[in-house]
Structures are given as C-alpha cells and as structure tokens.
Amino acid sequence: MRRSVKPIRNHVCTHAFCRVPLSPDAIAQLYARFMELKEKRRLPKSMTFD
C-alpha cells in the first residue's frame, strides 16, 4: 500500500524563500561602496551605514 507523507516544514519561515543574511564579503563590498559615495559627496555626511 502506498502512502504519501507531507514533509516537515520549518514553521519559522512560511515564505516561499527564506531570508538569508549576506556574507561578510558582501557586507564589506557594500560598506566600501558606501564610503566611496560619501567621499564623492553623493551621499549626505549625516547618513550612516547600519
């Protein structure tokens, strides 16, 4: 006799795609670009990288 079994789902993430944090390298690249834009005065000095 054939039975179909539903997979156990992670109840924390109910979205189609779970959010995954960025890698440290990606964050470093974003921060370098942020600092470059601040130096070129394309971003206000009051803006922070959070």
N, C-alpha and C positions, 0 to 999 in steps of 0.2 A: 504494500500500500504506500502510495506516495503522499508525503506531507509537505506543504510549503511553510517555511518558517520565516517570519519577519526578522530583519536584522535589528540588533540592539542599537539604538541611536543615542548619540550624545545629547542629553537634554539641555545642556548649557547653550549649545549652538543650534538654533532652529532655522537659520537662514540657509539658502541654497549653497552659499560659500561662507565658510567661517573666516573671521578676521585673523590675519596672521601678522605679527609685528615685523617691522622692517629689520633687515640685517644691520649690524653695526657699520658695515662698509657703506651701505646706502644712506644711513643717517650722516655719516662723515661727509659723503659727497654732497648731500643737501645742505649741510652746515657750511661747507666750503663755498658753495654757490651763493648761499645767503650772505656770507661775509663779503664776497666779491660784489654783489649787488649793493650792499651798504657802502662799500668803499667807492663805488661809482656814483653814489648818491641817487640810486634808482629806488631805494627804499628809505623811509624816514629813519633817522637815528634813534628814535624812541621805540622802534619795532624790536621785539625780542624773538629769539629762536626757542620756542617751547615745544 
